């Protein structure tokens, strides 16, 4: 399969979505615990979105 410019754009948007979703996850976890909390999945999403 040949990667085209459109494929790279889609991969880029997916990476940005995953990286941005980490803040939503952190916010929800903190609200549920009623204190500032950074779950382990936050760091996995950081790595996954950065790759």
mmCIF entry with sequence, helices, sheets and N, C-alpha, C, O atoms, coordinates in Angstrom:
data_MODEL
# 
_entry.id   MODEL 
# 
_entity.id                         1 
_entity.type                       polymer 
_entity.pdbx_number_of_molecules   1 
# 
_entity_poly.entity_id                      1 
_entity_poly.type                           'polypeptide(L)' 
_entity_poly.nstd_linkage                   no 
_entity_poly.nstd_monomer                   no 
_entity_poly.pdbx_seq_one_letter_code       
;(UNK)(UNK)(UNK)(UNK)(UNK)(UNK)(UNK)(UNK)(UNK)(UNK)(UNK)(UNK)(UNK)(UNK)(UNK)(UNK)
(UNK)(UNK)(UNK)(UNK)(UNK)(UNK)(UNK)(UNK)(UNK)(UNK)(UNK)(UNK)(UNK)(UNK)(UNK)(UNK)
(UNK)(UNK)(UNK)(UNK)(UNK)(UNK)(UNK)(UNK)(UNK)(UNK)(UNK)(UNK)(UNK)(UNK)(UNK)(UNK)
(UNK)(UNK)(UNK)
;
_entity_poly.pdbx_seq_one_letter_code_can   XXXXXXXXXXXXXXXXXXXXXXXXXXXXXXXXXXXXXXXXXXXXXXXXXXX 
_entity_poly.pdbx_strand_id                 A 
# 
loop_
_entity_poly_seq.entity_id 
_entity_poly_seq.num 
_entity_poly_seq.mon_id 
_entity_poly_seq.hetero 
1 1  UNK n 
1 2  UNK n 
1 3  UNK n 
1 4  UNK n 
1 5  UNK n 
1 6  UNK n 
1 7  UNK n 
1 8  UNK n 
1 9  UNK n 
1 10 UNK n 
1 11 UNK n 
1 12 UNK n 
1 13 UNK n 
1 14 UNK n 
1 15 UNK n 
1 16 UNK n 
1 17 UNK n 
1 18 UNK n 
1 19 UNK n 
1 20 UNK n 
1 21 UNK n 
1 22 UNK n 
1 23 UNK n 
1 24 UNK n 
1 25 UNK n 
1 26 UNK n 
1 27 UNK n 
1 28 UNK n 
1 29 UNK n 
1 30 UNK n 
1 31 UNK n 
1 32 UNK n 
1 33 UNK n 
1 34 UNK n 
1 35 UNK n 
1 36 UNK n 
1 37 UNK n 
1 38 UNK n 
1 39 UNK n 
1 40 UNK n 
1 41 UNK n 
1 42 UNK n 
1 43 UNK n 
1 44 UNK n 
1 45 UNK n 
1 46 UNK n 
1 47 UNK n 
1 48 UNK n 
1 49 UNK n 
1 50 UNK n 
1 51 UNK n 
# 
_struct_asym.id          A 
_struct_asym.entity_id   1 
# 
loop_
_struct_conf.conf_type_id 
_struct_conf.id 
_struct_conf.pdbx_PDB_helix_id 
_struct_conf.beg_label_comp_id 
_struct_conf.beg_label_asym_id 
_struct_conf.beg_label_seq_id 
_struct_conf.pdbx_beg_PDB_ins_code 
_struct_conf.end_label_comp_id 
_struct_conf.end_label_asym_id 
_struct_conf.end_label_seq_id 
_struct_conf.pdbx_end_PDB_ins_code 
_struct_conf.beg_auth_comp_id 
_struct_conf.beg_auth_asym_id 
_struct_conf.beg_auth_seq_id 
_struct_conf.end_auth_comp_id 
_struct_conf.end_auth_asym_id 
_struct_conf.end_auth_seq_id 
_struct_conf.pdbx_PDB_helix_class 
_struct_conf.details 
_struct_conf.pdbx_PDB_helix_length 
HELX_P HELX_P1 AA1 UNK A 5  ? UNK A 33 ? UNK A 5  UNK A 33 1 ? 29 
HELX_P HELX_P2 AA2 UNK A 40 ? UNK A 50 ? UNK A 40 UNK A 50 1 ? 11 
# 
_struct_conf_type.id          HELX_P 
_struct_conf_type.criteria    ? 
_struct_conf_type.reference   ? 
# 
loop_
_atom_site.group_PDB 
_atom_site.id 
_atom_site.type_symbol 
_atom_site.label_atom_id 
_atom_site.label_alt_id 
_atom_site.label_comp_id 
_atom_site.label_asym_id 
_atom_site.label_entity_id 
_atom_site.label_seq_id 
_atom_site.pdbx_PDB_ins_code 
_atom_site.Cartn_x 
_atom_site.Cartn_y 
_atom_site.Cartn_z 
_atom_site.occupancy 
_atom_site.B_iso_or_equiv 
_atom_site.pdbx_formal_charge 
_atom_site.auth_seq_id 
_atom_site.auth_comp_id 
_atom_site.auth_asym_id 
_atom_site.auth_atom_id 
_atom_site.pdbx_PDB_model_num 
ATOM 1   N N  . UNK A 1 1  ? 0.845   -1.180 0.000  1.00 0.00 ? 1  UNK A N  1 
ATOM 2   C CA . UNK A 1 1  ? 0.000   0.000  0.000  1.00 0.00 ? 1  UNK A CA 1 
ATOM 3   C C  . UNK A 1 1  ? 0.890   1.242  0.000  1.00 0.00 ? 1  UNK A C  1 
ATOM 4   O O  . UNK A 1 1  ? 1.810   1.356  0.810  1.00 0.00 ? 1  UNK A O  1 
ATOM 5   N N  . UNK A 1 2  ? 0.619   2.134  -0.878 1.00 0.00 ? 2  UNK A N  1 
ATOM 6   C CA . UNK A 1 2  ? 1.395   3.365  -0.976 1.00 0.00 ? 2  UNK A CA 1 
ATOM 7   C C  . UNK A 1 2  ? 0.744   4.455  -0.130 1.00 0.00 ? 2  UNK A C  1 
ATOM 8   O O  . UNK A 1 2  ? -0.458  4.706  -0.216 1.00 0.00 ? 2  UNK A O  1 
ATOM 9   N N  . UNK A 1 3  ? 1.577   5.091  0.687  1.00 0.00 ? 3  UNK A N  1 
ATOM 10  C CA . UNK A 1 3  ? 1.064   6.188  1.506  1.00 0.00 ? 3  UNK A CA 1 
ATOM 11  C C  . UNK A 1 3  ? 1.024   7.454  0.674  1.00 0.00 ? 3  UNK A C  1 
ATOM 12  O O  . UNK A 1 3  ? 2.014   7.846  0.056  1.00 0.00 ? 3  UNK A O  1 
ATOM 13  N N  . UNK A 1 4  ? -0.118  8.072  0.671  1.00 0.00 ? 4  UNK A N  1 
ATOM 14  C CA . UNK A 1 4  ? -0.278  9.336  -0.029 1.00 0.00 ? 4  UNK A CA 1 
ATOM 15  C C  . UNK A 1 4  ? -0.326  10.460 0.995  1.00 0.00 ? 4  UNK A C  1 
ATOM 16  O O  . UNK A 1 4  ? -0.313  10.219 2.203  1.00 0.00 ? 4  UNK A O  1 
ATOM 17  N N  . UNK A 1 5  ? -0.383  11.671 0.504  1.00 0.00 ? 5  UNK A N  1 
ATOM 18  C CA . UNK A 1 5  ? -0.468  12.824 1.405  1.00 0.00 ? 5  UNK A CA 1 
ATOM 19  C C  . UNK A 1 5  ? -1.731  12.737 2.264  1.00 0.00 ? 5  UNK A C  1 
ATOM 20  O O  . UNK A 1 5  ? -1.718  13.115 3.436  1.00 0.00 ? 5  UNK A O  1 
ATOM 21  N N  . UNK A 1 6  ? -2.816  12.239 1.678  1.00 0.00 ? 6  UNK A N  1 
ATOM 22  C CA . UNK A 1 6  ? -4.072  12.113 2.427  1.00 0.00 ? 6  UNK A CA 1 
ATOM 23  C C  . UNK A 1 6  ? -3.920  11.126 3.589  1.00 0.00 ? 6  UNK A C  1 
ATOM 24  O O  . UNK A 1 6  ? -4.475  11.344 4.666  1.00 0.00 ? 6  UNK A O  1 
ATOM 25  N N  . UNK A 1 7  ? -3.179  10.055 3.372  1.00 0.00 ? 7  UNK A N  1 
ATOM 26  C CA . UNK A 1 7  ? -2.954  9.073  4.434  1.00 0.00 ? 7  UNK A CA 1 
ATOM 27  C C  . UNK A 1 7  ? -2.201  9.693  5.600  1.00 0.00 ? 7  UNK A C  1 
ATOM 28  O O  . UNK A 1 7  ? -2.530  9.440  6.759  1.00 0.00 ? 7  UNK A O  1 
ATOM 29  N N  . UNK A 1 8  ? -1.190  10.505 5.297  1.00 0.00 ? 8  UNK A N  1 
ATOM 30  C CA . UNK A 1 8  ? -0.418  11.153 6.361  1.00 0.00 ? 8  UNK A CA 1 
ATOM 31  C C  . UNK A 1 8  ? -1.260  12.168 7.123  1.00 0.00 ? 8  UNK A C  1 
ATOM 32  O O  . UNK A 1 8  ? -1.089  12.336 8.330  1.00 0.00 ? 8  UNK A O  1 
ATOM 33  N N  . UNK A 1 9  ? -2.155  12.834 6.435  1.00 0.00 ? 9  UNK A N  1 
ATOM 34  C CA . UNK A 1 9  ? -3.043  13.790 7.102  1.00 0.00 ? 9  UNK A CA 1 
ATOM 35  C C  . UNK A 1 9  ? -3.963  13.053 8.072  1.00 0.00 ? 9  UNK A C  1 
ATOM 36  O O  . UNK A 1 9  ? -4.183  13.511 9.193  1.00 0.00 ? 9  UNK A O  1 
ATOM 37  N N  . UNK A 1 10 ? -4.494  11.923 7.646  1.00 0.00 ? 10 UNK A N  1 
ATOM 38  C CA . UNK A 1 10 ? -5.372  11.129 8.512  1.00 0.00 ? 10 UNK A CA 1 
ATOM 39  C C  . UNK A 1 10 ? -4.605  10.631 9.731  1.00 0.00 ? 10 UNK A C  1 
ATOM 40  O O  . UNK A 1 10 ? -5.108  10.700 10.853 1.00 0.00 ? 10 UNK A O  1 
ATOM 41  N N  . UNK A 1 11 ? -3.390  10.129 9.519  1.00 0.00 ? 11 UNK A N  1 
ATOM 42  C CA . UNK A 1 11 ? -2.559  9.666  10.636 1.00 0.00 ? 11 UNK A CA 1 
ATOM 43  C C  . UNK A 1 11 ? -2.257  10.822 11.589 1.00 0.00 ? 11 UNK A C  1 
ATOM 44  O O  . UNK A 1 11 ? -2.277  10.645 12.807 1.00 0.00 ? 11 UNK A O  1 
ATOM 45  N N  . UNK A 1 12 ? -1.982  11.990 11.043 1.00 0.00 ? 12 UNK A N  1 
ATOM 46  C CA . UNK A 1 12 ? -1.708  13.167 11.864 1.00 0.00 ? 12 UNK A CA 1 
ATOM 47  C C  . UNK A 1 12 ? -2.898  13.574 12.708 1.00 0.00 ? 12 UNK A C  1 
ATOM 48  O O  . UNK A 1 12 ? -2.750  13.889 13.888 1.00 0.00 ? 12 UNK A O  1 
ATOM 49  N N  . UNK A 1 13 ? -4.082  13.568 12.105 1.00 0.00 ? 13 UNK A N  1 
ATOM 50  C CA . UNK A 1 13 ? -5.285  13.917 12.862 1.00 0.00 ? 13 UNK A CA 1 
ATOM 51  C C  . UNK A 1 13 ? -5.577  12.892 13.955 1.00 0.00 ? 13 UNK A C  1 
ATOM 52  O O  . UNK A 1 13 ? -5.993  13.259 15.053 1.00 0.00 ? 13 UNK A O  1 
ATOM 53  N N  . UNK A 1 14 ? -5.363  11.620 13.664 1.00 0.00 ? 14 UNK A N  1 
ATOM 54  C CA . UNK A 1 14 ? -5.569  10.588 14.686 1.00 0.00 ? 14 UNK A CA 1 
ATOM 55  C C  . UNK A 1 14 ? -4.600  10.770 15.852 1.00 0.00 ? 14 UNK A C  1 
ATOM 56  O O  . UNK A 1 14 ? -4.984  10.626 17.013 1.00 0.00 ? 14 UNK A O  1 
ATOM 57  N N  . UNK A 1 15 ? -3.352  11.085 15.542 1.00 0.00 ? 15 UNK A N  1 
ATOM 58  C CA . UNK A 1 15 ? -2.372  11.339 16.595 1.00 0.00 ? 15 UNK A CA 1 
ATOM 59  C C  . UNK A 1 15 ? -2.754  12.533 17.450 1.00 0.00 ? 15 UNK A C  1 
ATOM 60  O O  . UNK A 1 15 ? -2.620  12.496 18.673 1.00 0.00 ? 15 UNK A O  1 
ATOM 61  N N  . UNK A 1 16 ? -3.229  13.592 16.808 1.00 0.00 ? 16 UNK A N  1 
ATOM 62  C CA . UNK A 1 16 ? -3.654  14.781 17.549 1.00 0.00 ? 16 UNK A CA 1 
ATOM 63  C C  . UNK A 1 16 ? -4.868  14.480 18.421 1.00 0.00 ? 16 UNK A C  1 
ATOM 64  O O  . UNK A 1 16 ? -4.978  14.978 19.541 1.00 0.00 ? 16 UNK A O  1 
ATOM 65  N N  . UNK A 1 17 ? -5.773  13.664 17.899 1.00 0.00 ? 17 UNK A N  1 
ATOM 66  C CA . UNK A 1 17 ? -6.958  13.288 18.669 1.00 0.00 ? 17 UNK A CA 1 
ATOM 67  C C  . UNK A 1 17 ? -6.568  12.498 19.915 1.00 0.00 ? 17 UNK A C  1 
ATOM 68  O O  . UNK A 1 17 ? -7.051  12.779 21.012 1.00 0.00 ? 17 UNK A O  1 
ATOM 69  N N  . UNK A 1 18 ? -5.691  11.507 19.743 1.00 0.00 ? 18 UNK A N  1 
ATOM 70  C CA . UNK A 1 18 ? -5.261  10.680 20.875 1.00 0.00 ? 18 UNK A CA 1 
ATOM 71  C C  . UNK A 1 18 ? -4.533  11.541 21.905 1.00 0.00 ? 18 UNK A C  1 
ATOM 72  O O  . UNK A 1 18 ? -4.779  11.422 23.105 1.00 0.00 ? 18 UNK A O  1 
ATOM 73  N N  . UNK A 1 19 ? -3.633  12.408 21.431 1.00 0.00 ? 19 UNK A N  1 
ATOM 74  C CA . UNK A 1 19 ? -2.870  13.264 22.340 1.00 0.00 ? 19 UNK A CA 1 
ATOM 75  C C  . UNK A 1 19 ? -3.795  14.231 23.075 1.00 0.00 ? 19 UNK A C  1 
ATOM 76  O O  . UNK A 1 19 ? -3.599  14.483 24.264 1.00 0.00 ? 19 UNK A O  1 
ATOM 77  N N  . UNK A 1 20 ? -4.794  14.772 22.390 1.00 0.00 ? 20 UNK A N  1 
ATOM 78  C CA . UNK A 1 20 ? -5.737  15.699 23.017 1.00 0.00 ? 20 UNK A CA 1 
ATOM 79  C C  . UNK A 1 20 ? -6.710  15.015 23.957 1.00 0.00 ? 20 UNK A C  1 
ATOM 80  O O  . UNK A 1 20 ? -7.169  15.619 24.925 1.00 0.00 ? 20 UNK A O  1 
ATOM 81  N N  . UNK A 1 21 ? -7.030  13.751 23.678 1.00 0.00 ? 21 UNK A N  1 
ATOM 82  C CA . UNK A 1 21 ? -7.983  13.011 24.508 1.00 0.00 ? 21 UNK A CA 1 
ATOM 83  C C  . UNK A 1 21 ? -7.445  12.774 25.909 1.00 0.00 ? 21 UNK A C  1 
ATOM 84  O O  . UNK A 1 21 ? -8.213  12.537 26.842 1.00 0.00 ? 21 UNK A O  1 
ATOM 85  N N  . UNK A 1 22 ? -6.130  12.837 26.059 1.00 0.00 ? 22 UNK A N  1 
ATOM 86  C CA . UNK A 1 22 ? -5.555  12.587 27.382 1.00 0.00 ? 22 UNK A CA 1 
ATOM 87  C C  . UNK A 1 22 ? -6.016  13.622 28.400 1.00 0.00 ? 22 UNK A C  1 
ATOM 88  O O  . UNK A 1 22 ? -6.176  13.297 29.576 1.00 0.00 ? 22 UNK A O  1 
ATOM 89  N N  . UNK A 1 23 ? -6.233  14.864 27.967 1.00 0.00 ? 23 UNK A N  1 
ATOM 90  C CA . UNK A 1 23 ? -6.705  15.894 28.889 1.00 0.00 ? 23 UNK A CA 1 
ATOM 91  C C  . UNK A 1 23 ? -8.152  15.644 29.301 1.00 0.00 ? 23 UNK A C  1 
ATOM 92  O O  . UNK A 1 23 ? -8.528  15.899 30.445 1.00 0.00 ? 23 UNK A O  1 
ATOM 93  N N  . UNK A 1 24 ? -8.953  15.151 28.381 1.00 0.00 ? 24 UNK A N  1 
ATOM 94  C CA . UNK A 1 24 ? -10.335 14.811 28.707 1.00 0.00 ? 24 UNK A CA 1 
ATOM 95  C C  . UNK A 1 24 ? -10.375 13.671 29.725 1.00 0.00 ? 24 UNK A C  1 
ATOM 96  O O  . UNK A 1 24 ? -11.150 13.715 30.679 1.00 0.00 ? 24 UNK A O  1 
ATOM 97  N N  . UNK A 1 25 ? -9.547  12.665 29.521 1.00 0.00 ? 25 UNK A N  1 
ATOM 98  C CA . UNK A 1 25 ? -9.470  11.534 30.452 1.00 0.00 ? 25 UNK A CA 1 
ATOM 99  C C  . UNK A 1 25 ? -9.022  12.008 31.835 1.00 0.00 ? 25 UNK A C  1 
ATOM 100 O O  . UNK A 1 25 ? -9.582  11.599 32.851 1.00 0.00 ? 25 UNK A O  1 
ATOM 101 N N  . UNK A 1 26 ? -8.006  12.876 31.864 1.00 0.00 ? 26 UNK A N  1 
ATOM 102 C CA . UNK A 1 26 ? -7.500  13.390 33.141 1.00 0.00 ? 26 UNK A CA 1 
ATOM 103 C C  . UNK A 1 26 ? -8.567  14.201 33.860 1.00 0.00 ? 26 UNK A C  1 
ATOM 104 O O  . UNK A 1 26 ? -8.719  14.099 35.078 1.00 0.00 ? 26 UNK A O  1 
ATOM 105 N N  . UNK A 1 27 ? -9.295  14.994 33.113 1.00 0.00 ? 27 UNK A N  1 
ATOM 106 C CA . UNK A 1 27 ? -10.358 15.823 33.692 1.00 0.00 ? 27 UNK A CA 1 
ATOM 107 C C  . UNK A 1 27 ? -11.454 14.953 34.305 1.00 0.00 ? 27 UNK A C  1 
ATOM 108 O O  . UNK A 1 27 ? -11.882 15.190 35.435 1.00 0.00 ? 27 UNK A O  1 
ATOM 109 N N  . UNK A 1 28 ? -11.902 13.951 33.561 1.00 0.00 ? 28 UNK A N  1 
ATOM 110 C CA . UNK A 1 28 ? -12.963 13.065 34.045 1.00 0.00 ? 28 UNK A CA 1 
ATOM 111 C C  . UNK A 1 28 ? -12.509 12.315 35.299 1.00 0.00 ? 28 UNK A C  1 
ATOM 112 O O  . UNK A 1 28 ? -13.258 12.227 36.271 1.00 0.00 ? 28 UNK A O  1 
ATOM 113 N N  . UNK A 1 29 ? -11.293 11.776 35.283 1.00 0.00 ? 29 UNK A N  1 
ATOM 114 C CA . UNK A 1 29 ? -10.784 11.050 36.455 1.00 0.00 ? 29 UNK A CA 1 
ATOM 115 C C  . UNK A 1 29 ? -10.667 11.964 37.668 1.00 0.00 ? 29 UNK A C  1 
ATOM 116 O O  . UNK A 1 29 ? -10.988 11.562 38.786 1.00 0.00 ? 29 UNK A O  1 
ATOM 117 N N  . UNK A 1 30 ? -10.211 13.184 37.448 1.00 0.00 ? 30 UNK A N  1 
ATOM 118 C CA . UNK A 1 30 ? -10.090 14.136 38.556 1.00 0.00 ? 30 UNK A CA 1 
ATOM 119 C C  . UNK A 1 30 ? -11.455 14.508 39.122 1.00 0.00 ? 30 UNK A C  1 
ATOM 120 O O  . UNK A 1 30 ? -11.611 14.631 40.337 1.00 0.00 ? 30 UNK A O  1 
ATOM 121 N N  . UNK A 1 31 ? -12.433 14.687 38.260 1.00 0.00 ? 31 UNK A N  1 
ATOM 122 C CA . UNK A 1 31 ? -13.779 15.017 38.726 1.00 0.00 ? 31 UNK A CA 1 
ATOM 123 C C  . UNK A 1 31 ? -14.385 13.866 39.527 1.00 0.00 ? 31 UNK A C  1 
ATOM 124 O O  . UNK A 1 31 ? -15.058 14.096 40.531 1.00 0.00 ? 31 UNK A O  1 
ATOM 125 N N  . UNK A 1 32 ? -14.153 12.652 39.093 1.00 0.00 ? 32 UNK A N  1 
ATOM 126 C CA . UNK A 1 32 ? -14.700 11.499 39.805 1.00 0.00 ? 32 UNK A CA 1 
ATOM 127 C C  . UNK A 1 32 ? -14.048 11.317 41.173 1.00 0.00 ? 32 UNK A C  1 
ATOM 128 O O  . UNK A 1 32 ? -14.713 10.912 42.127 1.00 0.00 ? 32 UNK A O  1 
ATOM 129 N N  . UNK A 1 33 ? -12.768 11.607 41.276 1.00 0.00 ? 33 UNK A N  1 
ATOM 130 C CA . UNK A 1 33 ? -12.050 11.465 42.551 1.00 0.00 ? 33 UNK A CA 1 
ATOM 131 C C  . UNK A 1 33 ? -12.142 12.712 43.420 1.00 0.00 ? 33 UNK A C  1 
ATOM 132 O O  . UNK A 1 33 ? -11.746 12.685 44.585 1.00 0.00 ? 33 UNK A O  1 
ATOM 133 N N  . UNK A 1 34 ? -12.662 13.803 42.865 1.00 0.00 ? 34 UNK A N  1 
ATOM 134 C CA . UNK A 1 34 ? -12.788 15.072 43.591 1.00 0.00 ? 34 UNK A CA 1 
ATOM 135 C C  . UNK A 1 34 ? -11.431 15.632 44.037 1.00 0.00 ? 34 UNK A C  1 
ATOM 136 O O  . UNK A 1 34 ? -11.345 16.340 45.041 1.00 0.00 ? 34 UNK A O  1 
ATOM 137 N N  . UNK A 1 35 ? -10.381 15.311 43.287 1.00 0.00 ? 35 UNK A N  1 
ATOM 138 C CA . UNK A 1 35 ? -9.042  15.847 43.515 1.00 0.00 ? 35 UNK A CA 1 
ATOM 139 C C  . UNK A 1 35 ? -8.244  15.728 42.217 1.00 0.00 ? 35 UNK A C  1 
ATOM 140 O O  . UNK A 1 35 ? -8.618  14.981 41.313 1.00 0.00 ? 35 UNK A O  1 
ATOM 141 N N  . UNK A 1 36 ? -7.159  16.462 42.139 1.00 0.00 ? 36 UNK A N  1 
ATOM 142 C CA . UNK A 1 36 ? -6.326  16.387 40.950 1.00 0.00 ? 36 UNK A CA 1 
ATOM 143 C C  . UNK A 1 36 ? -5.680  15.008 40.867 1.00 0.00 ? 36 UNK A C  1 
ATOM 144 O O  . UNK A 1 36 ? -4.990  14.578 41.791 1.00 0.00 ? 36 UNK A O  1 
ATOM 145 N N  . UNK A 1 37 ? -5.908  14.332 39.766 1.00 0.00 ? 37 UNK A N  1 
ATOM 146 C CA . UNK A 1 37 ? -5.414  12.964 39.603 1.00 0.00 ? 37 UNK A CA 1 
ATOM 147 C C  . UNK A 1 37 ? -5.015  12.757 38.149 1.00 0.00 ? 37 UNK A C  1 
ATOM 148 O O  . UNK A 1 37 ? -5.763  13.104 37.235 1.00 0.00 ? 37 UNK A O  1 
ATOM 149 N N  . UNK A 1 38 ? -3.836  12.190 37.943 1.00 0.00 ? 38 UNK A N  1 
ATOM 150 C CA . UNK A 1 38 ? -3.379  11.864 36.589 1.00 0.00 ? 38 UNK A CA 1 
ATOM 151 C C  . UNK A 1 38 ? -3.279  10.344 36.502 1.00 0.00 ? 38 UNK A C  1 
ATOM 152 O O  . UNK A 1 38 ? -2.367  9.752  37.079 1.00 0.00 ? 38 UNK A O  1 
ATOM 153 N N  . UNK A 1 39 ? -4.209  9.705  35.786 1.00 0.00 ? 39 UNK A N  1 
ATOM 154 C CA . UNK A 1 39 ? -4.198  8.246  35.701 1.00 0.00 ? 39 UNK A CA 1 
ATOM 155 C C  . UNK A 1 39 ? -3.077  7.747  34.786 1.00 0.00 ? 39 UNK A C  1 
ATOM 156 O O  . UNK A 1 39 ? -2.522  8.510  33.995 1.00 0.00 ? 39 UNK A O  1 
ATOM 157 N N  . UNK A 1 40 ? -2.756  6.476  34.903 1.00 0.00 ? 40 UNK A N  1 
ATOM 158 C CA . UNK A 1 40 ? -1.707  5.867  34.093 1.00 0.00 ? 40 UNK A CA 1 
ATOM 159 C C  . UNK A 1 40 ? -2.024  5.955  32.598 1.00 0.00 ? 40 UNK A C  1 
ATOM 160 O O  . UNK A 1 40 ? -1.119  6.120  31.781 1.00 0.00 ? 40 UNK A O  1 
ATOM 161 N N  . UNK A 1 41 ? -3.295  5.846  32.245 1.00 0.00 ? 41 UNK A N  1 
ATOM 162 C CA . UNK A 1 41 ? -3.678  5.903  30.832 1.00 0.00 ? 41 UNK A CA 1 
ATOM 163 C C  . UNK A 1 41 ? -3.330  7.260  30.215 1.00 0.00 ? 41 UNK A C  1 
ATOM 164 O O  . UNK A 1 41 ? -3.132  7.350  29.003 1.00 0.00 ? 41 UNK A O  1 
ATOM 165 N N  . UNK A 1 42 ? -3.253  8.305  31.024 1.00 0.00 ? 42 UNK A N  1 
ATOM 166 C CA . UNK A 1 42 ? -2.839  9.628  30.553 1.00 0.00 ? 42 UNK A CA 1 
ATOM 167 C C  . UNK A 1 42 ? -1.467  9.543  29.896 1.00 0.00 ? 42 UNK A C  1 
ATOM 168 O O  . UNK A 1 42 ? -1.246  10.118 28.830 1.00 0.00 ? 42 UNK A O  1 
ATOM 169 N N  . UNK A 1 43 ? -0.547  8.825  30.536 1.00 0.00 ? 43 UNK A N  1 
ATOM 170 C CA . UNK A 1 43 ? 0.816   8.722  30.007 1.00 0.00 ? 43 UNK A CA 1 
ATOM 171 C C  . UNK A 1 43 ? 0.864   7.824  28.776 1.00 0.00 ? 43 UNK A C  1 
ATOM 172 O O  . UNK A 1 43 ? 1.640   8.085  27.857 1.00 0.00 ? 43 UNK A O  1 
ATOM 173 N N  . UNK A 1 44 ? 0.060   6.787  28.742 1.00 0.00 ? 44 UNK A N  1 
ATOM 174 C CA . UNK A 1 44 ? 0.009   5.937  27.550 1.00 0.00 ? 44 UNK A CA 1 
ATOM 175 C C  . UNK A 1 44 ? -0.531  6.707  26.346 1.00 0.00 ? 44 UNK A C  1 
ATOM 176 O O  . UNK A 1 44 ? -0.038  6.549  25.230 1.00 0.00 ? 44 UNK A O  1 
ATOM 177 N N  . UNK A 1 45 ? -1.542  7.537  26.576 1.00 0.00 ? 45 UNK A N  1 
ATOM 178 C CA . UNK A 1 45 ? -2.073  8.359  25.494 1.00 0.00 ? 45 UNK A CA 1 
ATOM 179 C C  . UNK A 1 45 ? -1.051  9.400  25.050 1.00 0.00 ? 45 UNK A C  1 
ATOM 180 O O  . UNK A 1 45 ? -0.992  9.737  23.867 1.00 0.00 ? 45 UNK A O  1 
ATOM 181 N N  . UNK A 1 46 ? -0.254  9.909  25.969 1.00 0.00 ? 46 UNK A N  1 
ATOM 182 C CA . UNK A 1 46 ? 0.794   10.861 25.623 1.00 0.00 ? 46 UNK A CA 1 
ATOM 183 C C  . UNK A 1 46 ? 1.816   10.220 24.689 1.00 0.00 ? 46 UNK A C  1 
ATOM 184 O O  . UNK A 1 46 ? 2.212   10.807 23.683 1.00 0.00 ? 46 UNK A O  1 
ATOM 185 N N  . UNK A 1 47 ? 2.231   9.022  25.035 1.00 0.00 ? 47 UNK A N  1 
ATOM 186 C CA . UNK A 1 47 ? 3.207   8.311  24.205 1.00 0.00 ? 47 UNK A CA 1 
ATOM 187 C C  . UNK A 1 47 ? 2.594   7.924  22.870 1.00 0.00 ? 47 UNK A C  1 
ATOM 188 O O  . UNK A 1 47 ? 3.206   8.121  21.820 1.00 0.00 ? 47 UNK A O  1 
ATOM 189 N N  . UNK A 1 48 ? 1.384   7.374  22.906 1.00 0.00 ? 48 UNK A N  1 
ATOM 190 C CA . UNK A 1 48 ? 0.719   6.953  21.670 1.00 0.00 ? 48 UNK A CA 1 
ATOM 191 C C  . UNK A 1 48 ? 0.458   8.101  20.721 1.00 0.00 ? 48 UNK A C  1 
ATOM 192 O O  . UNK A 1 48 ? 0.650   7.963  19.513 1.00 0.00 ? 48 UNK A O  1 
ATOM 193 N N  . UNK A 1 49 ? 0.027   9.225  21.247 1.00 0.00 ? 49 UNK A N  1 
ATOM 194 C CA . UNK A 1 49 ? -0.229  10.385 20.400 1.00 0.00 ? 49 UNK A CA 1 
ATOM 195 C C  . UNK A 1 49 ? 1.040   11.008 19.870 1.00 0.00 ? 49 UNK A C  1 
ATOM 196 O O  . UNK A 1 49 ? 1.054   11.571 18.776 1.00 0.00 ? 49 UNK A O  1 
ATOM 197 N N  . UNK A 1 50 ? 2.111   10.907 20.645 1.00 0.00 ? 50 UNK A N  1 
ATOM 198 C CA . UNK A 1 50 ? 3.385   11.471 20.216 1.00 0.00 ? 50 UNK A CA 1 
ATOM 199 C C  . UNK A 1 50 ? 4.077   10.650 19.145 1.00 0.00 ? 50 UNK A C  1 
ATOM 200 O O  . UNK A 1 50 ? 4.835   11.176 18.331 1.00 0.00 ? 50 UNK A O  1 
ATOM 201 N N  . UNK A 1 51 ? 3.807   9.364  19.157 1.00 0.00 ? 51 UNK A N  1 
ATOM 202 C CA . UNK A 1 51 ? 4.435   8.483  18.166 1.00 0.00 ? 51 UNK A CA 1 
ATOM 203 C C  . UNK A 1 51 ? 3.799   8.736  16.828 1.00 0.00 ? 51 UNK A C  1 
ATOM 204 O O  . UNK A 1 51 ? 4.171   8.105  15.838 1.00 0.00 ? 51 UNK A O  1 
# 
